[in-house]
Structure formats: C-alpha cells, structure tokens
Amino acid sequence: LFYSSIKLTAPAAEYAVKIHKSTKRTPVSGVIGPGHVSTIIGAISWDFFPKEYKIPAVVSGFEPIDILVGVLVILKDLYTNEIKYTNLEYKRVAKPEGNLYAQEEIREVFDVVDAIWRGIGAIPKSGLDLNERFSEHNAKLQLGLKEKPWDYDLPPGCKCNEVTLGVAYPDECPLFMKACTPARPWGPCMVSMEGACAVWARFGSSQRVLEALKEVK
C-alpha cells in the first residue's frame, strides 16, 4: 500500500503569490523555479507568472551563484520592464516542455488533487494521489484513512506556515533559535537542513535582508 503525499511546487508558489496580493502585503516581485523539478514538468511551467501575474520567473539551480544570477535576471527584467520567464543554466537538462515520457508515466498513475499543506490548509491542484486504476494500492482507501485539516497542525507559537508563504522571516518567529534550533527543531521548517529556518539559522538574518533592500532602493 502507498500513502501519497506528493506535492506540486508551481501551484503552491502561485498560492503564495495570491496570498500576498489578496492580503495587500508586500507583492511578490519575482519567482525562482527549482531546476530539478523543471527537468520533469518543463521550464515553460513557470511561464504563467509573467503572463497572468506580470512578474518575472527564472528557472535556476541551487548553488549560491545560481541564486545570485537568478535574482540578477529578475532585477534586470523589472528594471527594463521586460517581464518574462528565463531558463538559466538548467536549460542543459530542463527543456521547455520537460520530460514528456516521465509526464506520461505520472499521468498514468496519479491524479492531480487538492492537497493539504501543513499549517496552511488545502491548496487547489497542488498534489498527486493514486488514480482509480491503482486504488487497490491506495492506503487512504484501503485502510479508511482520513486526512486531517492540517491548517493548524503546528506546535504552539510556530510560524512555519507564514515562513513557507513568505509572509514572515524565520527570525520573526518567537521560537526561532530559542525553543527551536537546528539541534532541537520544534517546527517543520527547522527539521530539514533545506528548511527555510534551518538555512536562516546558519546563514541569514532579516536585518541583513533589510539592509540590502535599502542599498537597492
């Protein structure tokens, strides 16, 4: 039996953009799409951001230089008002159309469904679940499992949901580097080394970000 918790990044990124827009928060000025995901779904999957939301999108790698170049491309697009999507060095493996064979295999096994994100709730069409053809292998159906409404399923005081949506900096969480540390993680964003809070604990601070923004302005 299989319990699918597969998530789709593009719909989740779109949800975050909508949250910022609908709540009149600081608008999202650009999107950096993950290169490894784009090798499957296609770099063109991020093209809807410039088309529908008028913000540039860049497909990039994960090394520091990759991120810096991605930010540079976004700033250049904003400065020249040439809003588009750009596939950077990942174009050697992330084709515009992606891996068509892999996409077909995914479609044969999975359905796109609304998915529950911890601390956030349901995001439309942001997950994959086994389709009817493979229902006998679906643990949710065979074991009668029901998903909890994870919208509030976070430790008391944890702001991982806000951090994930880009609404709060990690060090704005009252637990950050106090009750919640890399050695003793309290929230999900600190558990993984790739989590925003774990990365922030090692390298970042909101003060540095604010100082950098002042220099840009």
C-alpha positions as CSV (number, residue, x, y, z in Angstrom):
1,L,0.0,0.0,0.0
2,F,1.1,3.6,-0.7
3,Y,0.1,6.8,1.0
4,S,0.9,9.6,-1.4
5,S,2.0,13.0,0.0
6,I,3.5,14.2,-3.3
7,K,3.3,18.0,-3.7
8,L,3.4,20.2,-6.8
9,T,5.6,23.3,-6.5
10,A,4.1,25.6,-9.2
11,P,0.6,25.6,-7.7
12,A,2.0,26.2,-4.2
13,A,4.1,29.1,-5.5
14,E,1.0,30.6,-7.2
15,Y,-0.9,30.3,-4.0
16,A,1.8,32.2,-2.1
17,V,1.6,35.0,-4.7
18,K,-2.1,35.2,-4.4
19,I,-1.9,35.4,-0.6
20,H,0.5,38.4,-0.8
21,K,-1.8,40.0,-3.4
22,S,-5.1,39.4,-1.6
23,T,-3.9,40.5,1.8
24,K,-2.2,43.6,0.5
25,R,1.2,42.5,1.7
26,T,4.4,43.4,0.0
27,P,3.8,42.0,-3.5
28,V,6.0,39.2,-4.9
29,S,8.3,40.7,-7.4
30,G,9.7,37.6,-9.0
31,V,9.7,33.8,-8.8
32,I,12.7,31.4,-8.9
33,G,11.6,28.0,-10.0
34,P,13.6,24.9,-8.9
35,G,15.7,23.5,-11.7
36,H,15.4,19.8,-10.7
37,V,11.6,20.0,-10.7
38,S,11.6,21.7,-14.0
39,T,13.5,18.9,-15.7
40,I,10.3,16.9,-15.3
41,I,7.5,19.4,-15.5
42,G,9.2,21.7,-18.1
43,A,10.7,25.2,-17.7
44,I,7.6,26.5,-19.5
45,S,5.5,25.5,-16.5
46,W,6.6,28.8,-14.8
47,D,5.6,30.9,-17.8
48,F,2.1,31.7,-16.3
49,F,3.7,34.0,-13.7
50,P,4.7,36.7,-16.3
51,K,1.6,36.0,-18.4
52,E,-1.0,36.1,-15.6
53,Y,0.6,38.0,-12.7
54,K,3.1,40.2,-14.6
55,I,6.1,39.1,-12.6
56,P,9.3,37.6,-14.0
57,A,10.2,33.9,-13.4
58,V,13.6,32.2,-13.5
59,V,14.4,28.5,-13.5
60,S,17.7,28.2,-11.6
61,G,20.0,25.8,-9.8
62,F,20.8,25.7,-6.0
63,E,24.3,26.9,-5.7
64,P,24.9,30.5,-4.4
65,I,26.0,31.7,-7.9
66,D,22.8,30.2,-9.4
67,I,20.6,32.1,-7.0
68,L,22.5,35.3,-7.4
69,V,22.3,35.1,-11.2
70,G,18.6,34.3,-10.9
71,V,18.0,37.4,-8.7
72,L,20.1,39.5,-11.2
73,V,17.9,38.3,-14.1
74,I,14.7,39.2,-12.2
75,L,16.0,42.6,-11.3
76,K,17.1,43.3,-14.9
77,D,13.6,42.2,-16.1
78,L,11.9,44.6,-13.6
79,Y,14.3,47.4,-14.5
80,T,13.7,47.1,-18.2
81,N,10.0,46.2,-17.8
82,E,10.6,43.1,-19.9
83,I,8.5,40.7,-17.9
84,K,9.2,37.1,-19.0
85,Y,10.4,33.7,-17.8
86,T,14.0,32.7,-18.2
87,N,15.6,29.3,-18.1
88,L,19.2,29.8,-16.9
89,E,22.0,27.2,-16.9
90,Y,19.5,24.4,-16.2
91,K,18.4,24.5,-19.9
92,R,21.0,21.8,-20.5
93,V,18.6,19.4,-18.7
94,A,15.4,21.4,-18.2
95,K,13.8,21.6,-21.6
96,P,10.9,24.0,-22.1
97,E,8.5,21.0,-22.5
98,G,10.2,18.9,-19.8
99,N,10.5,15.2,-19.7
100,L,7.5,14.1,-21.8
101,Y,8.0,10.4,-21.0
102,A,8.1,11.0,-17.3
103,Q,5.0,13.2,-17.5
104,E,3.1,10.5,-19.3
105,E,4.1,7.9,-16.7
106,I,2.9,10.3,-13.9
107,R,-0.4,10.8,-15.6
108,E,-0.9,7.0,-15.9
109,V,-0.6,6.5,-12.2
110,F,-1.7,9.7,-10.5
111,D,-4.5,12.3,-10.5
112,V,-3.9,15.9,-9.7
113,V,-5.8,16.7,-6.5
114,D,-6.2,19.4,-3.9
115,A,-3.5,18.8,-1.3
116,I,-3.2,19.6,2.4
117,W,-0.1,21.6,3.4
118,R,0.9,21.6,7.0
119,G,0.0,24.7,8.8
120,I,-1.6,26.2,5.6
121,G,-4.5,24.0,4.7
122,A,-5.7,22.9,1.3
123,I,-4.1,24.3,-1.9
124,P,-6.0,23.6,-5.1
125,K,-4.4,21.1,-7.5
126,S,-1.2,21.0,-5.6
127,G,-0.8,17.3,-5.0
128,L,-0.8,13.9,-6.7
129,D,-2.7,10.9,-5.5
130,L,-3.1,7.4,-6.9
131,N,-5.8,7.3,-9.5
132,E,-8.7,4.9,-9.6
133,R,-6.8,2.3,-11.7
134,F,-4.4,1.9,-8.7
135,S,-7.0,2.3,-6.0
136,E,-6.2,-1.1,-4.5
137,H,-2.8,0.2,-3.6
138,N,-4.1,3.4,-2.1
139,A,-3.6,3.3,1.7
140,K,-6.1,6.0,2.2
141,L,-8.9,4.0,0.6
142,Q,-7.8,0.5,1.7
143,L,-7.3,1.5,5.4
144,G,-10.1,4.1,5.5
145,L,-7.6,6.8,6.4
146,K,-8.9,10.4,6.6
147,E,-6.6,13.4,6.2
148,K,-6.6,15.8,9.0
149,P,-7.2,19.5,8.2
150,W,-3.5,20.4,8.8
151,D,-4.2,24.1,8.7
152,Y,-3.5,24.5,12.4
153,D,-1.3,21.4,12.9
154,L,1.8,23.2,14.1
155,P,3.4,23.4,17.5
156,P,2.2,26.4,19.6
157,G,3.8,29.6,18.6
158,C,5.3,28.1,15.4
159,K,5.2,30.3,12.3
160,C,6.4,27.8,9.8
161,N,3.2,28.4,7.7
162,E,4.0,32.1,7.5
163,V,7.6,31.4,6.7
164,T,6.6,29.0,3.9
165,L,4.3,31.5,2.3
166,G,7.0,34.3,2.6
167,V,4.8,36.3,5.0
168,A,7.3,36.2,7.8
169,Y,11.1,36.0,8.2
170,P,12.3,32.9,10.2
171,D,13.8,35.1,12.9
172,E,10.4,36.8,13.4
173,C,9.1,33.5,14.9
174,P,9.2,33.7,18.7
175,L,10.6,30.2,18.8
176,F,13.5,30.8,16.4
177,M,16.9,29.9,18.0
178,K,15.2,29.7,21.4
179,A,12.9,26.7,21.8
180,C,13.6,25.8,18.1
181,T,17.2,25.3,17.0
182,P,18.9,23.0,14.4
183,A,20.0,20.7,17.2
184,R,16.5,20.7,18.7
185,P,14.0,21.5,16.0
186,W,10.4,22.4,17.0
187,G,8.8,23.3,13.7
188,P,9.0,21.6,10.3
189,C,11.0,24.4,8.7
190,M,13.9,23.7,11.1
191,V,13.8,19.9,10.9
192,S,15.2,19.6,7.4
193,M,18.6,21.1,6.5
194,E,16.9,22.5,3.4
195,G,14.1,24.1,5.5
196,A,14.0,27.9,5.5
197,C,14.5,28.2,9.2
198,A,17.4,25.8,9.3
199,V,19.1,27.7,6.5
200,W,18.4,31.0,8.2
201,A,19.9,29.8,11.4
202,R,23.1,29.1,9.6
203,F,23.4,32.0,7.2
204,G,20.7,34.6,7.5
205,S,19.1,37.4,9.4
206,S,16.2,39.7,8.5
207,Q,18.4,42.6,9.4
208,R,20.8,41.7,6.6
209,V,17.9,41.5,4.2
210,L,16.5,44.8,5.2
211,E,19.9,46.5,4.9
212,A,20.4,45.0,1.4
213,L,17.0,46.3,0.4
214,K,17.9,49.8,1.5
215,E,21.0,49.7,-0.7
216,V,19.0,48.6,-3.7
217,K,16.5,51.4,-3.2
